[in-house]
Amino acid sequence: MPPLRTALLQSSGRPGAVDHNLALLDEAAGRAAAAGARLLVCAELFLTGYAVGDALPELAEPADGPSARAVSEICARHGVAVLYGYPERSGELVFNASRLVGPDGTALADYRKTHLYGPFEQRWFTPGDRPVVQAELDGVRIGLLICYDVEFPENVRAHALAGTGLLLVPTALMHPFPFVAESVVPVRAFENQMYIAYVNRAGVEGEFEFTGLSCLAGPDGTARARAGRGEELLVGDVDPALLDASRAANPYLRDRRPALYGSLL
């Protein structure tokens, strides 16, 4: 099975400007396709921006709303799958959500962030309740989390046990926490024997300063590709052969003793 070339779009776009951000996504999808990528991953709340304050409820859309249709057209036009973050409205509730769309424009998976971070998110969002959401792309089993979710080892281990080979994590990592991107994410990839595409925002946005440092971490615990602090389109390969070899050599998942872990519940 050939590697799944994956592009990571480290960008904050323009807060509050959905049409502008869709245009950025369209341009990035074209560049990703030209680089041979089959998958493009964007940051948390990419379509609307993160620091939008009281405007967030007005910017929220249903999972199949107009922005979803626009992203589907982008995917089909460029032949690239896209994972994007946005605020999802469902009735009276709003979720911090992401959607994975296939290269033919078909929706493959929807995920709602289960662990909300800080007063802003806890004010506006309802937490999701599905810890493991997956889809298949080019023979790779893909899982979805959002930002703070990946900092809980139980979340990532649940994906490992469900067979996730590539975990997509759109994020909005802020200062002073660069160690999450630099250290925690590669360790999560190693201890759970998977690839993790961790895709951050960049620069100052309202009261927040985002760290950048997006990465594609491999099952060997290294950053196979790493962005800097600014806007960037990063490309790396998810290699099923390396994943299989690493899982055969690393005994973490085989040596687990679940009967000892009941107290964790």
N, C-alpha and C positions, 0 to 999 in steps of 0.2 A: 504494500500500500504506500503510495507516495506521500511525502510530507504535506500537511495542510498549511500553506503559507497564510500568515495572519498579520493584518495591519492594525496598529494601535494609534488612534487619533488622539493625541494629547492636545486638547484645545478647550477653552472655556466659551468659545463663540461670543455671542453678544447677549447678555442677560435681558430677558423680556422680549427678544426679537426672534420669534419662531421661524419666520420666513427666511431671515438672514442665516440662521443656523442650519436650516434645510439646504440652503444654497452651499454653505460650507461643506455639509455632508455630501452633497452631490459632487462637488469638486474633489473631495478627499476620496470618494469611491472611485472616481476616474483614475486618480493617481495610484490607488491601491491595486486596481485591476491592471494598470500598466506595469506594475511591479510584480505581477503574477499572483497576487493575493486572491484567495477565495472567500476571505472573511475580514470584515472591518469592524473593530470594536471602538465605541465612543465612551465618553465619560458619563458619570452620574448626572442625571437631569440635563443632559446635553441639549435637548430641544428647546428648553425654556431658559436655561441658566439656573444656577443654584441660589444666588443672592438676589432674589426677586421680592422678598418680603411679603407684604400684604397682597401683592398682585398674584401670588401663587394660585389661589382658588380659581381665579378667572382664566389662568393659563392652562389649567388642568383639562385634559381631554379623555374621552372614552378610549379604551384599548384599540378600537377599530375606527377612531375618529379621523378627521381630515389629515392630520400629520402622519398617521399610520399609513394612509393611502399614498401619501407623497413619498414616504420611505420605501414602500413596496415598488413604486414606479422607479425609484433610484436604483434599487437592487436589480430589478429586471433589466433596466437600461445598461447597467455595467456588468451584469453577471457576477455580482459579489453579494454574499450574505452580509447583513449588518445587524449588530447589537447596539441599540440606542437606549438611553435613559430619558425618562419624562415623568411628569406628574399625571397619574391616571385617575380620572374621575369615574366612580361607580356609584350612582345614586347620590346620596349625601356625603359619601366618604371619598377621601383622596388618598392615594397610595404613592409612595416613592417606588416607581416601577421601571422595568426594562422589558423590551421585546426583541426577540431574535427573529429576523426575517431571512428566508432563504434566498439564494441567488436567482430564483425565478419569481420572487416577489411574494411567495407564500409565507404566512406567519407560521413559525415553527414552535415558539414557546413564549410564554409570558410569566414574569416573576415580579413579586412584590417584596420589597425589603422587609425582613423580619425583625431586625434590631435597629431601632431608630437612635440616632446620635444627636445629643444636645437639644437645647430649648427650641431652636427653630424647627427641627424635624418633629419633635414631640408635640409641638403646638399644632402643626398643620396636617400631619400624616397619621394614618391608621397603620399599625404594623401588619404585615402579611402573616399567614399561618401555614404556608407550604415550604418546608425547609429544603426540599430537593425537587428541583425542576430541571428536566433534561430534554435534549433533542439530539438528533443524529445529523452530521454533515460530513459528506465524503468519507464515511466509514469511521469517523471519530465521534465518540459520545461526549457531548458538550453539556456542561452544567452551568447554572446561573446563580450568582450571589450579587450583592451590592455593598460596596465600601465596608462599613463597620461589621457587616456579617462575617467577613473573612477573618476578623480578629478573634472570633470565637472558635476554638479548635473543634468543638463538637459539630459545627456546621460543615466544615471542610471534611472531617472524617466521615460524616454521613454521605457526602458525595463520593468519597473514595470507596466506601462499602457498596455504593450503588453503581460503581463502575465508571464514574466520570474520568475521562482522559484529559480533557481541557476544560478548565473552570474559568469562565468569563466574569470579571469583577470590575464593572464601571465604578469609579470612586470619585470622591471629592476630599482627598486627604489634605489637611491643613497643617500649617506650622502651629506648634512645634513638634510635629510627629513624623518627621521624615524616616525614622527608623522602621516604621511599618512597611514602607515601600522598600527600604534598603535591606532589612533583615527578616521581618516577620513573614513577608510573602514568600521569599525563597525557601525559608524553613518549612512553611506550610506545604509547599510543592514537594519538598524532599520527604517529609514525614508521612505524606499521603500518597506519594508516588503518582504525580500528575503534573501536567502543565497548568500554569495559572497566568492568564492575561489580565494584568492589573493596570487599568487605564484611568489616569487622573486628569483633573483640570490643571490649569497653569496660571500663575500671576495673581494679582489682587482683584477681588470682586466684592464690592461692598465692604463689610467688616471682616471678610475672610481673605487670607493669603494662602493660596494653594501651592503645594510643594513640587508639582510635576513628578519626575522620577518614575514615570510609567515603566513597566517592565513585562517581559515575557519570561517567567521563571520556569525552569525545567525540573524534571524529577530527580536530577542530580544535585539540586539545591543551588544552582547557579542561575544568574540572569543571562539568558541566552540572547536577549536584546534589552537595552536600557536607554531611556530618554534622559535628557537634561532637565532644565528648569523651565524652559520656554515652550512655545507652540511647536509641535513636531509630529510628523507622521513616521512611525517606527514600524519596521517590517521584520518578522522572524518566522521560523518554521517550527511547526509542531510535528515531530517525527515519530510516527507509530512504532518504528523499529527501535528507536532509542527508548521509548516508553516501555515496550515489552522487555527489552534487555535489562532496564533498570528495575522493573518489577520482579524479574527473575532473580536478580542479584540482591535486592534489598528485602529483608525478611519482616519488616515492620508489620505489615498487614497480616502475614501468615502467623506471626508469633503473638498476636493479641490473645488475651485471656478474658473474654467478655464476662465470664461468671464472676470475675473479681470487681467488675465496674458498676455493679448495681447501685452502689451508694451515690453515683453521679446523677442518678435520676431522682 
